[in-house]
Amino acid sequence: MKTLLGAFAVLLLIGSNATGRKHKMKTRMLGKTNMFLADDPLLEVEPIPPDTMIGECSCKCCENAPADLIEPPPLCVNDVMVAVDSSACFRDHHGRMMRFLKKLVRKIGRVDDIEYGASKTRLGLMQFSSDIENPIELRSFEDYTNPASAKNLQAEILERVNGLRFLGEGSFLNKALNTTVDNFRNQPRPDPILDDIAPTTPRKVLILMTNGKSHPDVTMEDIDASIAGLAEAGVVVYPISVTRECHGVQTVAWNEGLCPATGILNSLAKVGREEGSSFLEMTSHETTTELINALQVY
């Protein structure tokens, strides 16, 4: 019995010494670690907290940043005068001219940017020969406010085009050009509309259906003075030859005096446009498309 008790006491003593050595070793290791950490110079630097805390649903980096400025596209605001030569030489072409005119009216009405309305396109219509008639004024339809919809305005315009009669007699082109300038000057848009579309200024556009010929009483000096008046008034001119350009003296058009006066038409085409601009032809399938594209470029 005494032998067993003695053996048990020896075992307890051995276990106690082992635990003590482990504790001392652990303490010694921690001491060394603390010694190294205490020597680290970075421990003396205090961290600088970030100005912006980023986390789930907490990003504030763009809180006070101004919104990106998106400039709206420029408005296409056109005052369009369509001047139709209704002199005697176009008696046989009147029907084709009216079909072209109605096609143009419909195409303008189909394009959102340039459809009819007080703040978009106003269209005036003039017929000229020795007399001048204005079936549609730029201020018609209560300055293009009544009817209110572009579709109904187009219907009203087409109804008046359908009622156009052939005039006949001689062509006084200079009078037509001078009257165009007067129409633009005397029929501006109302001030409230101009305020709404500011800073855009309505563009003055003349679409001229003729061959450039005039009554013998009209001189080149008269025509040149009228062209200068258009340029001074800031009008952009798109002349449209009713018949094709003649390239020989044996054609029917030549014999009937219908060949376009290309010099006069090209002089008109340069008014408000690039120097190399030239007249268009009514018989070309591309002419109405070119006109629509021109009205959309501001």
Rosetta blueprint (number, residue, H / E / L):
1 M L
2 K H
3 T H
4 L H
5 L H
6 G H
7 A H
8 F H
9 A H
10 V H
11 L H
12 L H
13 L H
14 I H
15 G H
16 S H
17 N H
18 A H
19 T H
20 G H
21 R H
22 K H
23 H H
24 K H
25 M H
26 K H
27 T H
28 R H
29 M H
30 L H
31 G H
32 K H
33 T H
34 N H
35 M H
36 F H
37 L H
38 A H
39 D L
40 D L
41 P H
42 L H
43 L H
44 E H
45 V L
46 E L
47 P L
48 I L
49 P L
50 P L
51 D L
52 T L
53 M L
54 I L
55 G L
56 E L
57 C L
58 S L
59 C L
60 K L
61 C L
62 C L
63 E L
64 N L
65 A L
66 P L
67 A L
68 D L
69 L L
70 I L
71 E L
72 P L
73 P L
74 P L
75 L L
76 C L
77 V L
78 N E
79 D E
80 V E
81 M E
82 V E
83 A E
84 V E
85 D E
86 S L
87 S L
88 A H
89 C H
90 F H
91 R H
92 D H
93 H H
94 H H
95 G H
96 R H
97 M H
98 M H
99 R H
100 F H
101 L H
102 K H
103 K H
104 L H
105 V H
106 R H
107 K H
108 I H
109 G H
110 R H
111 V L
112 D H
113 D H
114 I H
115 E L
116 Y E
117 G L
118 A L
119 S L
120 K L
121 T E
122 R E
123 L E
124 G E
125 L E
126 M E
127 Q E
128 F E
129 S L
130 S L
131 D L
132 I E
133 E E
134 N E
135 P E
136 I E
137 E L
138 L L
139 R L
140 S H
141 F H
142 E H
143 D H
144 Y H
145 T L
146 N L
147 P L
148 A L
149 S L
150 A H
151 K H
152 N H
153 L H
154 Q H
155 A H
156 E H
157 I H
158 L H
159 E H
160 R H
161 V H
162 N H
163 G L
164 L L
165 R L
166 F L
167 L L
168 G L
169 E L
170 G L
171 S L
172 F L
173 L H
174 N H
175 K H
176 A H
177 L H
178 N H
179 T H
180 T H
181 V H
182 D H
183 N H
184 F H
185 R H
186 N H
187 Q L
188 P L
189 R L
190 P L
191 D H
192 P H
193 I H
194 L H
195 D H
196 D H
197 I H
198 A L
199 P L
200 T L
201 T L
202 P L
203 R E
204 K E
205 V E
206 L E
207 I E
208 L E
209 M E
210 T E
211 N L
212 G L
213 K L
214 S L
215 H L
216 P L
217 D L
218 V L
219 T L
220 M H
221 E H
222 D H
223 I H
224 D H
225 A H
226 S H
227 I H
228 A H
229 G H
230 L H
231 A H
232 E H
233 A L
234 G L
235 V E
236 V E
237 V E
238 Y E
239 P E
240 I E
241 S E
242 V L
243 T L
244 R L
245 E L
246 C L
247 H L
248 G L
249 V L
250 Q L
251 T L
252 V H
253 A H
254 W H
255 N H
256 E L
257 G L
258 L L
259 C L
260 P L
261 A L
262 T H
263 G H
264 I H
265 L H
266 N H
267 S H
268 L H
269 A H
270 K L
271 V L
272 G L
273 R L
274 E L
275 E L
276 G L
277 S L
278 S L
279 F L
280 L E
281 E E
282 M L
283 T L
284 S L
285 H L
286 E L
287 T H
288 T H
289 T H
290 E H
291 L H
292 I H
293 N H
294 A H
295 L H
296 Q H
297 V L
298 Y L
